Every structure is written in structure tokens, then in C-alpha cells.
């Protein structure tokens, strides 16, 4: 084989110790430069001693065909030199006339098994700058201001094959993204990256801009921002501290477990499109759970505080399959109910349109420019439901006074404003003698159709006289605790004038979504609820009526003027008899 070809194809290893590296925390910049020079343009790996600490005073430029095997050695920045842009290393990058450009070449350097620390707390100390293909694996960054910047300014800066695996950021500084990738093309893979540290640490994990295709998988914690990118997925993200913001991008979010705390992130998930991109590229949300860390000691003891929302969508297209919320109280996790996520379209309040049928929308829906559609187009409910007795358990505390509490439930189907519902059984009661150690436990009967309902629960201290109510948008599950001011599902009780349960349209047995309209099956037009023009009632008691020659069947009724309940006309057709 030709020697030149052989030298280009085979990787040579050189130990940094051969070039005078002390490894005691003093400046070893020159040893890195000498090792690179020794390779003489050949592909090779610089090998570090895992028991050493290497100081860097001046930025080291690593060619496109040179890798580093750290063996878990430490690298620290030192003052007194020139760290260009604050970076210790330029990887696959060099300087031409003071402009940083790609080094070039087809080989992909790998930097792995390192520990970056900033013991001297140098301001703006950063680890890696790259403009081309690079692999980073198994690296811990402690106290730095940035781990990796893949820079780019225009389409000419696109490069492929960025792989980042098992990067761990601990007590990092500043507010800039710890991983910052711009203009990456194919083959972006970010796997098992993790932010941790004190509450005031930098949890800004990742910023992607102008990237085409990529997978973010198995990461833990931190803010993720994706802007002007396509074909990106975030999967198996376990976030206990951070938020996700997607801007004018096509992103799939799948199997996300996202803790929420108002002190850390005001909105867990934001998907927006720029005004000139309206509506933005479609995003997909699939199996996304928002876990509300609202400690009971932090909850205000009143019935008026507004609820938080889980996501903010603006100028966007979003496909949703299974998007739920669940509070994290000190309760047995085998008990409890997940409920529908709460969405805002203006960033300040929960959407009434979403809330109107949120149990359906959270399970399967499509949002286009703030309009909501669902493919769950029919629910049938021919029977009443049962709210089982409410025994008091020694499970947690009750934030109301001791006494007997009475409960009644109504199940609403479809948009709640139509007031189509079924009874939740007879009144139940619970006697609380020790609020510090007892709590009423409500066991809702399970039937498949209840998973498409919103439960309106009433509570009072006199039989049949209910002073509080709350809506529970069922996600899944059948168990609910009454904690006093709010439920274990996170919904807060609201006050009402003492009285019986409100009336509702109880004669209907089926409801079908028809875009913004509904069609219900029953014997007559509704007597209450807010109905839209175009809503329909399908007659369940069809019979041939009229005289010979003009006999007809009443197919149903249609709302021709919106209102409560609006104006309705009969829909009939002749039979020919």
C-alpha cells in the first residue's frame, strides 16, 4: 500500500507525556501543540494520563483528523494567556485572517473521557469550539460557562455528523447555552446529556438553530431551545429543572416526563411561530406528562388563585396524542388520577376553548393557528356512573375543618358548555374527625367511556346543599383525594351559592364532534347549555308520521341561531308513502 495512503487511513496514538506535559495543573499548552505537530498532518489520537490534571493557558487548535482520549484526566483553564473567545480548544477549526473557518477533511475527530473543571473560577471559561464534524463522548464539565459551541452564520456553514454522548454539566456558570449548535445538517445525535447543580447553576442545556434532522434522547434536566430547525426529535427527556421552547421548527416530543415548578420555569412547554411564518411547521406531542411540584406548604389557602398552564402555543400547528398533567404530592403514587393538560394561546391565561373539551383534546387533537380539532369524534354513554363511598384514610392531611362533607358528581361529555352529562350516582359523605391525619378519598367507578368525560364534583357541609365545585378533566385513573382547598389532581375547588347540583341535559346518549359543532343523539332539542349554529340533535325515536302521500320522518333538529339553548328547527324528510 502506498505510504501516503496508509498514513491517511491509519490512526496513530501519541502520549501527551512524551512532550513534557507535567499534568500537575500547570500550563501544558505547549505539550498539546507539540503532540499535534508530531502527528504531522496524519490521523491520530493524543492520549492523556487519567491520573493527571492538565492546565491550558492558550487556545489549542485541534485538526480535523486528530482525536483526544482522556482516560478521565482533568483539564483546567489558566489565566495569563490567550483563550480566544474563552475557549480552551478549537476542534476541526482554525483561523484565517482573524476569521474562524472549518479546517476541512472527511474524518470525524472524537474527544472523549475527559473532566473539564474551572477551579480558579476564570470568567467566561469555555471548553470546545468547532465548525465541523466532531464527536464528543463521556465528558464532565464543572464550573464552565459553555461546553460546546458548533458555530455557523449562513447556509455555507452547514456540516454533518455531530455526535454528543454522555455529557455531564455540574454547577456550570453564566446563562448561555451549555451546548450551542448552529447550522448542522444530517446525523445530529445528542444522547444522555445531563445538567445538575445548585439552584443558581446554569441549567440552559441546549440551543439548536438552523439544524436539519437530529435526535435528542435520554437527556436529563435543563432548558432546550430549538429555532428554525426541521426534523428534530426530543425523546425520553426527564426534566426536573428546565423548560422547552420551540420556535418556527418541526419537532417531535415523545415520552417526556417534565417536572414543573413555577420558581424554575413559568411555562414548561412553549411552541411558537414567528409572525412571518404563520402558521409554523407542524410539531408532534406524544406521551408527554407534566408533573406539578406544588408543595402543599407553598399553596395559598384560598379558592380564588388561578391555575397554571402547561403549554403555550402561538401561530403553530401541533398534533397531540396523550398530553397530561399530574401533581407530585406526598401521596401513594399508585393512587391518583392524571388529568388533561392546560393550554394557553396568549401566554397569560388558560384557553377556554381548550378547557371546554380538554379530556378529548389531551388524548388526541390537532391545533392549527389556535383552532382545535379532534379525531375522537364520538362518545356513547347510555348508563349513569357511580361515585363510590368516600372513606377517610390516614394518608395525608385535610386543609379544611373537621366535620361531615357531602359529595355529588356529574359526568360531562363533549364540550362542557353544551351541558350534556350523566349522573355520577347518589350523594356520598365523609366524616373527618382529625384533619391533620385524615383525608376524604373518592373512588370513581371505571367505565371506558368515562375516560372521555369531565367530572364536575360538588361538595358541601349539608346534604344536598353544595357550596363548592370543581371540574376534573379525566386523563386516566379513577382515584381522587380531597385535600381541602384542592384535589390530588391539582384542580382547585371554586365557591358557589349553597344549593343542589346544577341541572344538565341528561337525556342524550351519544355525542359526536363535527369540527366546531356537535351532534347529540336524543329524543328532543336541548333545554339548556350554550349551543352553536350548526349543532344537531339526532332523533333516537324515529317514526313515520303524517298522512298518506305526505308521510315523513323527523331525522332530528338543527340549531340555526346560537344561544342558550338557541333557536332550533326540525329536520325531516319525506318517505314517499
C-alpha positions as CSV (number, residue, x, y, z in Angstrom):
1,X,0.0,0.0,0.0
2,X,1.2,3.5,-0.8
3,X,2.8,5.0,2.3
4,X,0.9,8.3,1.9
5,X,-2.5,6.5,1.7
6,X,-1.5,4.3,4.7
7,X,-0.7,7.3,6.8
8,X,-4.0,8.9,6.0
9,X,-6.1,5.8,6.8
10,X,-4.5,4.6,10.0
11,X,-4.8,6.2,13.4
12,X,-1.6,6.7,15.4
13,X,-1.6,7.3,19.1
14,X,0.8,9.6,20.9
15,X,1.1,10.1,24.7
16,X,1.0,13.7,25.9
17,X,3.6,12.7,28.4
18,X,6.2,12.3,25.7
19,X,6.1,16.0,25.0
20,X,6.8,17.3,28.5
21,X,3.2,17.6,29.9
22,X,3.6,17.9,33.7
23,X,0.0,17.0,34.4
24,X,0.1,18.9,37.8
25,X,-2.3,21.7,36.9
26,X,0.4,23.9,35.5
27,X,0.4,25.1,31.8
28,X,0.6,22.2,29.4
29,X,-0.5,24.1,26.3
30,X,2.8,23.6,24.5
31,X,2.7,19.8,25.1
32,X,-0.6,19.6,23.2
33,X,0.8,21.7,20.3
34,X,3.9,19.6,20.1
35,X,1.9,16.4,20.1
36,X,-0.2,17.7,17.2
37,X,3.0,18.8,15.3
38,X,4.4,15.3,15.9
39,X,1.5,13.8,14.0
40,X,2.5,15.9,11.1
41,X,-1.0,16.0,9.5
42,X,-1.6,12.3,9.9
43,X,-4.8,11.0,11.6
44,X,-4.0,10.3,15.2
45,X,-5.0,10.3,18.9
46,X,-3.5,12.3,21.7
47,X,-3.6,10.1,24.8
48,X,-3.8,11.6,28.3
49,X,-2.9,10.1,31.7
50,X,-6.1,9.6,33.6
51,X,-4.5,10.5,37.0
52,X,-3.2,13.9,35.8
53,X,-4.6,17.4,35.6
54,X,-3.6,19.4,32.5
55,X,-3.7,23.2,32.5
56,X,-4.4,25.2,29.4
57,X,-3.4,28.9,29.1
58,X,-3.7,29.4,25.4
59,X,-6.3,28.1,23.0
60,X,-5.2,24.8,21.3
61,X,-6.3,24.2,17.7
62,X,-7.0,20.5,17.0
63,X,-7.0,19.5,13.3
64,X,-9.9,17.6,11.7
65,X,-8.1,14.2,11.9
66,X,-6.9,14.4,15.5
67,X,-8.8,12.9,18.4
68,X,-8.2,13.0,22.2
69,X,-8.5,10.0,24.5
70,X,-8.7,11.5,28.0
71,X,-8.8,8.4,30.2
72,X,-10.8,10.6,32.6
73,X,-8.0,13.1,33.0
74,X,-8.8,16.6,34.2
75,X,-8.3,19.7,32.0
76,X,-8.5,23.2,33.6
77,X,-8.2,26.7,32.2
78,X,-5.4,29.0,33.4
79,X,-5.2,32.8,33.4
80,X,-2.3,34.8,31.9
81,X,-2.6,33.5,28.3
82,X,-4.9,34.0,25.4
83,X,-8.0,31.9,25.4
84,X,-9.7,33.0,22.1
85,X,-13.3,33.6,22.8
86,X,-12.7,32.0,26.2
87,X,-12.3,28.5,24.5
88,X,-9.6,26.0,25.5
89,X,-9.9,24.1,22.3
90,X,-10.8,24.8,18.7
91,X,-11.8,21.4,17.2
92,X,-11.9,21.0,13.4
93,X,-11.5,24.8,13.2
94,X,-8.6,27.2,12.5
95,X,-8.0,30.9,12.0
96,X,-7.7,32.6,8.6
97,X,-7.2,36.4,8.6
98,X,-8.8,36.5,12.1
99,X,-12.0,34.7,10.8
100,X,-12.7,31.2,12.2
101,X,-13.3,28.7,9.5
102,X,-13.8,24.9,9.1
103,X,-10.5,23.0,9.0
104,X,-11.8,20.7,6.4
105,X,-11.5,16.9,5.8
106,X,-13.7,13.9,5.8
107,X,-12.6,12.3,9.1
108,X,-14.5,12.9,12.2
109,X,-12.4,13.7,15.4
110,X,-13.5,12.1,18.7
111,X,-12.9,13.8,22.0
112,X,-13.8,11.5,24.9
113,X,-13.3,10.5,28.5
114,X,-12.4,13.9,30.0
115,X,-13.2,16.1,33.0
116,X,-13.3,19.8,32.5
117,X,-13.1,21.9,35.6
118,X,-12.7,25.6,36.4
119,X,-11.2,25.5,39.9
120,X,-9.8,29.1,39.5
121,X,-13.3,30.4,38.5
122,X,-12.0,32.1,35.4
123,X,-14.7,34.3,33.9
124,X,-16.2,33.1,30.6
125,X,-14.1,29.9,30.6
126,X,-15.4,27.6,27.8
127,X,-14.3,24.2,26.6
128,X,-14.8,23.4,22.9
129,X,-15.4,25.4,19.7
130,X,-16.0,23.6,16.4
131,X,-17.1,24.4,12.9
132,X,-17.2,20.9,11.5
133,X,-17.9,17.2,12.2
134,X,-17.0,16.2,15.7
135,X,-17.8,13.5,18.3
136,X,-17.8,14.3,22.0
137,X,-18.3,11.5,24.4
138,X,-18.3,10.9,28.2
139,X,-17.1,14.3,29.3
140,X,-17.9,16.1,32.6
141,X,-18.0,19.9,32.7
142,X,-17.8,21.5,36.1
143,X,-18.0,25.3,36.6
144,X,-17.5,26.2,33.0
145,X,-19.5,28.8,31.0
146,X,-20.0,26.7,27.9
147,X,-19.3,23.1,27.0
148,X,-19.6,23.0,23.2
149,X,-20.2,25.7,20.5
150,X,-20.7,24.5,17.0
151,X,-20.7,27.9,15.2
152,X,-22.4,28.9,12.0
153,X,-23.6,32.1,10.3
154,X,-25.1,31.0,6.9
155,X,-26.0,28.0,4.8
156,X,-22.4,27.7,3.8
157,X,-21.6,26.7,7.3
158,X,-23.7,23.5,7.3
159,X,-21.8,20.4,8.4
160,X,-23.0,16.9,9.3
161,X,-22.3,14.2,11.9
162,X,-22.2,15.9,15.3
163,X,-22.5,13.3,17.9
164,X,-22.7,14.2,21.6
165,X,-23.0,11.4,24.1
166,X,-23.0,11.3,27.9
167,X,-22.0,14.9,28.6
168,X,-22.5,15.9,32.3
169,X,-22.7,19.6,33.3
170,X,-22.3,20.3,37.1
171,X,-22.6,23.7,38.7
172,X,-21.9,25.5,35.5
173,X,-21.8,29.2,35.3
174,X,-23.5,32.0,33.3
175,X,-26.7,31.8,31.4
176,X,-25.5,30.9,27.8
177,X,-26.5,27.5,26.4
178,X,-24.0,24.8,27.6
179,X,-24.4,23.1,24.2
180,X,-24.9,25.5,21.3
181,X,-25.2,24.1,17.8
182,X,-25.9,26.1,14.7
183,X,-26.2,25.1,11.0
184,X,-25.9,21.3,11.5
185,X,-27.1,19.1,8.7
186,X,-27.5,15.3,8.8
187,X,-26.7,13.0,11.6
188,X,-27.1,15.2,14.7
189,X,-27.3,12.9,17.8
190,X,-27.4,14.2,21.4
191,X,-27.7,11.3,23.8
192,X,-27.8,11.2,27.6
193,X,-26.7,14.7,28.4
194,X,-27.4,15.9,32.0
195,X,-27.4,19.2,33.9
196,X,-27.2,19.3,37.6
197,X,-26.1,21.5,40.5
198,X,-27.2,24.2,42.9
199,X,-30.4,26.1,42.2
200,X,-28.4,29.1,40.8
201,X,-26.4,27.0,38.4
202,X,-26.7,27.3,34.7
203,X,-29.4,24.9,33.6
204,X,-29.5,26.2,30.0
205,X,-28.7,22.8,28.4
206,X,-29.2,23.2,24.7
207,X,-29.7,25.6,21.9
208,X,-30.3,24.4,18.3
209,X,-30.6,26.9,15.4
210,X,-30.9,26.1,11.7
211,X,-30.4,22.4,12.1
212,X,-31.9,19.8,9.6
213,X,-32.5,16.4,11.2
214,X,-31.4,15.3,14.6
215,X,-32.3,13.3,17.7
216,X,-32.1,14.3,21.3
217,X,-32.6,11.3,23.5
218,X,-32.3,10.3,27.1
219,X,-31.3,13.7,28.4
220,X,-31.9,14.9,32.0
221,X,-32.8,18.4,33.1
222,X,-32.1,21.8,31.5
223,X,-33.6,24.3,29.1
224,X,-33.9,23.2,25.5
225,X,-34.5,25.8,22.8
226,X,-34.9,24.9,19.1
227,X,-35.2,27.6,16.5
228,X,-35.7,27.5,12.7
229,X,-34.9,23.7,12.6
230,X,-36.6,20.7,10.9
231,X,-36.8,17.0,11.5
232,X,-35.7,17.2,15.1
233,X,-37.0,14.8,17.9
234,X,-36.7,15.1,21.7
235,X,-37.3,11.7,23.2
236,X,-37.2,10.2,26.8
237,X,-36.4,13.6,28.3
238,X,-36.6,13.6,32.1
239,X,-36.6,17.2,33.1
240,X,-36.7,18.1,36.8
241,X,-35.4,21.7,36.2
242,X,-35.9,23.4,32.9
243,X,-38.3,24.3,30.0
244,X,-38.7,23.6,26.3
245,X,-39.1,26.4,23.8
246,X,-39.6,25.6,20.1
247,X,-39.7,28.5,17.6
248,X,-40.7,28.1,13.9
249,X,-39.4,24.5,13.9
250,X,-40.6,21.0,13.1
251,X,-40.1,19.0,16.3
252,X,-41.4,15.7,17.7
253,X,-41.6,15.5,21.5
254,X,-42.1,11.9,22.6
255,X,-42.1,10.2,26.0
256,X,-41.4,13.3,28.1
257,X,-41.5,13.4,31.9
258,X,-41.4,17.1,32.7
259,X,-41.4,18.3,36.3
260,X,-42.9,21.8,36.7
261,X,-42.1,24.4,39.4
262,X,-43.2,28.0,39.0
263,X,-39.9,29.2,40.5
264,X,-37.9,27.4,37.8
265,X,-39.9,27.7,34.7
266,X,-43.0,29.9,34.3
267,X,-44.2,27.8,31.3
268,X,-43.0,24.2,30.9
269,X,-43.5,24.0,27.1
270,X,-43.7,26.8,24.6
271,X,-44.2,26.3,20.8
272,X,-44.5,29.5,18.7
273,X,-44.0,30.6,15.2
274,X,-42.6,34.0,14.1
275,X,-45.2,36.4,12.8
276,X,-44.0,36.0,9.2
277,X,-44.0,32.2,9.5
278,X,-47.7,31.9,10.5
279,X,-48.6,29.2,10.9
280,X,-45.3,27.4,11.7
281,X,-44.1,24.0,10.7
282,X,-46.0,21.2,12.4
283,X,-44.9,19.7,15.8
284,X,-45.9,16.4,17.4
285,X,-46.5,15.9,21.1
286,X,-46.8,12.2,22.1
287,X,-46.9,10.8,25.7
288,X,-46.0,14.0,27.5
289,X,-46.5,14.2,31.2
290,X,-46.2,17.5,33.2
291,X,-45.6,16.8,36.9
292,X,-46.5,19.7,39.0
293,X,-44.2,20.1,42.0
294,X,-46.5,22.3,44.0
295,X,-45.8,21.5,47.6
296,X,-48.8,21.9,49.8
297,X,-47.0,24.2,52.2
298,X,-46.5,26.5,49.2
299,X,-50.1,26.6,48.3
300,X,-52.2,29.6,49.2
301,X,-55.2,28.6,51.3
302,X,-58.0,30.1,49.2
303,X,-60.4,29.2,46.5
304,X,-59.5,32.0,44.1
305,X,-55.9,31.5,42.8
306,X,-55.8,30.8,39.1
307,X,-54.3,27.5,37.9
308,X,-51.1,27.3,36.0
309,X,-50.9,26.2,32.4
310,X,-48.7,23.5,31.0
311,X,-48.0,24.8,27.4
312,X,-48.3,28.0,25.4
313,X,-48.9,27.7,21.6
314,X,-49.0,30.6,19.2
315,X,-49.0,30.7,15.4
316,X,-48.3,27.0,15.3
317,X,-49.6,23.5,14.2
318,X,-49.4,20.9,16.9
319,X,-50.6,17.2,16.8
320,X,-51.3,15.9,20.3
321,X,-51.5,12.3,21.5
322,X,-51.7,11.8,25.3
323,X,-50.7,15.1,26.9
324,X,-51.5,15.0,30.6
325,X,-50.6,16.6,33.9
326,X,-50.3,15.2,37.4
327,X,-49.3,16.8,40.7
328,X,-46.5,15.5,42.8
329,X,-48.0,15.4,46.3
330,X,-46.9,13.2,49.2
331,X,-49.3,10.5,48.3
332,X,-49.1,6.9,47.3
333,X,-48.3,7.1,43.6
334,X,-50.4,4.0,42.9
335,X,-53.4,6.2,43.7
336,X,-54.5,9.3,41.8
337,X,-55.7,10.5,38.5
338,X,-53.9,12.1,35.6
339,X,-55.8,15.0,34.1
340,X,-55.9,16.8,30.8
341,X,-53.1,19.3,30.2
342,X,-54.0,23.0,30.3
343,X,-53.1,25.1,27.3
344,X,-52.8,28.9,26.7
345,X,-53.0,30.6,23.3
346,X,-52.0,34.1,24.6
347,X,-49.3,33.2,27.2
348,X,-51.4,34.7,30.1
349,X,-54.4,32.6,30.7
350,X,-55.8,29.1,30.1
351,X,-57.7,28.7,26.8
352,X,-61.5,28.5,27.4
353,X,-61.8,26.7,24.0
354,X,-59.3,24.0,25.1
355,X,-60.9,23.7,28.6
356,X,-64.3,23.2,27.1
357,X,-63.3,19.7,25.8
358,X,-59.8,19.1,27.3
359,X,-60.3,15.4,28.1
360,X,-60.8,14.8,24.4
361,X,-58.1,17.2,23.2
362,X,-55.4,15.9,25.6
363,X,-55.9,12.4,24.2
364,X,-56.0,13.2,20.5
365,X,-56.2,16.6,18.8
366,X,-54.7,18.8,16.2
367,X,-54.2,22.5,16.8
368,X,-53.8,24.8,13.8
369,X,-53.4,28.5,14.4
370,X,-55.3,28.3,17.7
371,X,-58.2,26.3,16.3
372,X,-58.6,22.8,17.8
373,X,-59.8,19.6,16.1
374,X,-60.1,16.1,17.5
375,X,-60.3,12.7,15.8
376,X,-62.2,11.3,18.8
377,X,-65.4,12.1,17.1
378,X,-67.9,10.1,19.2
379,X,-68.6,9.1,22.8
380,X,-71.5,6.9,23.8
381,X,-72.8,6.9,27.4
382,X,-76.0,5.0,28.0
383,X,-75.6,4.5,31.7
384,X,-75.2,6.6,34.8
385,X,-71.9,6.4,36.7
386,X,-71.1,5.7,40.3
387,X,-69.1,7.8,42.8
388,X,-68.3,5.2,45.5
389,X,-68.3,5.9,49.2
390,X,-65.6,8.3,50.4
391,X,-63.9,6.6,53.3
392,X,-61.4,8.6,55.3
393,X,-57.8,7.3,55.2
394,X,-54.8,8.0,57.4
395,X,-52.9,9.0,54.3
396,X,-52.3,12.8,54.4
397,X,-53.9,15.9,55.8
398,X,-57.1,17.8,55.0
399,X,-56.9,21.6,54.8
400,X,-60.5,22.2,55.9
401,X,-62.1,22.0,59.3
402,X,-63.3,18.7,60.9
403,X,-66.9,17.7,60.1
404,X,-69.1,15.8,57.6
405,X,-68.7,16.6,53.9
406,X,-71.2,15.6,51.2
407,X,-70.3,14.9,47.6
408,X,-72.1,14.6,44.3
409,X,-70.7,14.1,40.8
410,X,-71.9,14.8,37.3
411,X,-70.0,13.5,34.2
412,X,-70.0,15.9,31.2
413,X,-69.3,14.6,27.7
414,X,-68.0,16.7,24.8
415,X,-67.7,20.4,25.1
416,X,-68.9,21.3,28.6
417,X,-70.7,24.4,27.5
418,X,-73.4,22.1,25.9
419,X,-74.1,20.6,29.3
420,X,-74.5,17.1,28.1
421,X,-74.0,14.8,31.1
422,X,-74.8,11.7,33.2
423,X,-75.3,11.3,36.9
424,X,-72.4,10.1,39.0
425,X,-74.5,8.1,41.4
426,X,-76.1,9.2,44.6
427,X,-74.7,11.6,47.2
428,X,-71.8,10.3,49.3
429,X,-70.4,11.6,52.6
430,X,-67.3,11.5,54.6
431,X,-66.8,12.4,58.3
432,X,-63.4,14.0,59.1
433,X,-62.5,14.0,62.8
434,X,-58.8,14.7,62.5
435,X,-57.9,16.9,59.6
436,X,-54.2,16.7,60.4
437,X,-54.2,13.0,59.6
438,X,-57.3,12.2,57.6
439,X,-58.5,13.0,54.1
440,X,-61.6,12.0,52.1
441,X,-60.9,9.5,49.3
442,X,-63.2,9.5,46.3
443,X,-63.3,6.3,44.2
444,X,-64.8,6.8,40.8
445,X,-66.3,3.8,39.1
446,X,-64.4,2.8,36.0
447,X,-66.0,2.5,32.6
448,X,-64.2,3.1,29.3
449,X,-66.5,5.9,28.3
450,X,-65.6,7.9,31.4
451,X,-62.1,8.5,30.0
452,X,-63.7,10.9,27.6
453,X,-65.5,12.9,30.3
454,X,-65.0,15.8,32.6
455,X,-66.2,15.2,36.1
456,X,-67.9,18.1,37.8
457,X,-67.7,17.4,41.5
458,X,-69.8,19.2,44.1
459,X,-69.0,19.4,47.9
460,X,-70.9,20.9,50.9
461,X,-71.4,20.5,54.6
462,X,-75.1,19.9,54.4
463,X,-76.8,17.1,52.4
464,X,-77.9,18.4,49.0
465,X,-76.5,21.9,49.7
466,X,-73.2,22.2,47.9
467,X,-71.0,25.3,48.4
468,X,-68.1,24.3,46.2
469,X,-67.5,22.7,42.8
470,X,-64.5,21.7,40.7
471,X,-64.1,20.2,37.2
472,X,-61.8,17.2,36.7
473,X,-60.8,16.7,33.1
474,X,-60.2,13.0,33.2
475,X,-57.0,11.8,31.7
476,X,-56.8,8.3,33.1
477,X,-57.2,6.7,36.5
478,X,-60.1,6.6,39.0
479,X,-58.8,7.7,42.4
480,X,-59.1,11.2,43.8
481,X,-58.2,12.7,47.2
482,X,-59.9,15.8,48.5
483,X,-57.1,17.7,50.2
484,X,-59.3,20.6,51.3
485,X,-58.7,23.6,49.0
486,X,-57.8,21.5,46.0
487,X,-57.8,17.9,44.9
488,X,-55.0,15.4,44.5
489,X,-55.3,16.0,40.7
490,X,-54.3,19.6,41.2
491,X,-57.6,21.3,40.5
492,X,-58.7,23.9,43.0
493,X,-62.2,24.0,44.4
494,X,-64.4,27.0,43.5
495,X,-67.1,28.5,45.6
496,X,-70.8,28.7,44.7
497,X,-74.0,29.7,46.5
498,X,-75.3,26.8,48.6
499,X,-77.8,24.7,46.7
500,X,-78.4,21.5,44.8
501,X,-76.4,20.2,41.8
502,X,-77.0,22.3,38.6
503,X,-79.2,20.8,36.0
504,X,-77.9,19.4,32.7
505,X,-79.1,17.7,29.5
506,X,-79.4,14.1,30.8
507,X,-81.5,12.5,28.1
508,X,-78.8,12.3,25.5
509,X,-76.9,9.0,25.0
510,X,-74.2,9.9,22.4
511,X,-72.2,13.0,21.3
512,X,-70.3,13.4,18.1
513,X,-67.7,16.1,17.4
514,X,-68.2,17.7,14.0
515,X,-65.4,20.3,13.7
516,X,-66.6,23.3,15.9
517,X,-70.0,21.8,16.1
518,X,-71.5,18.8,17.9
519,X,-74.3,16.3,17.1
520,X,-76.0,14.6,20.0
521,X,-78.4,11.6,20.0
522,X,-81.6,12.0,22.0
523,X,-85.4,12.5,22.0
524,X,-85.7,16.3,21.7
525,X,-83.9,19.6,21.4
526,X,-81.8,20.8,24.4
527,X,-83.4,22.8,27.2
528,X,-80.1,24.4,28.5
529,X,-76.5,24.8,27.7
530,X,-74.8,27.1,25.1
531,X,-75.2,25.8,21.6
532,X,-73.6,26.9,18.3
533,X,-75.2,27.5,15.0
534,X,-74.9,24.1,13.1
535,X,-75.2,21.9,16.2
536,X,-77.5,19.0,15.7
537,X,-79.7,16.6,17.6
538,X,-80.2,13.2,16.0
539,X,-83.6,11.8,16.8
540,X,-83.4,8.5,18.6
541,X,-87.1,7.9,18.3
542,X,-87.6,8.0,14.5
543,X,-91.1,7.0,13.3
544,X,-93.1,7.6,10.2
545,X,-95.5,10.5,10.8
546,X,-98.1,12.4,8.7
547,X,-100.9,11.4,6.3
548,X,-100.8,9.2,3.2
549,X,-99.0,10.9,0.4
550,X,-97.0,13.2,2.7
551,X,-95.7,10.9,5.3
552,X,-92.3,11.9,6.8
553,X,-89.7,11.0,9.4
554,X,-88.2,13.6,11.9
555,X,-84.5,13.0,11.4
556,X,-83.6,15.4,14.1
557,X,-83.2,19.1,14.9
558,X,-80.6,21.8,14.0
559,X,-79.5,25.0,15.8
560,X,-80.0,27.9,13.4
561,X,-79.2,30.7,15.9
562,X,-76.5,30.3,18.6
563,X,-77.7,30.8,22.2
564,X,-78.6,29.1,25.4
565,X,-80.1,26.9,24.1
566,X,-80.5,28.9,20.9
567,X,-83.1,28.6,18.1
568,X,-83.8,25.1,16.6
569,X,-85.7,23.8,13.6
570,X,-86.9,20.4,12.8
571,X,-85.0,18.3,10.1
572,X,-87.4,15.9,8.3
573,X,-87.6,14.0,5.1
574,X,-90.4,12.5,3.1
575,X,-90.8,8.8,3.0
576,X,-92.8,8.6,-0.3
577,X,-95.7,6.9,1.4
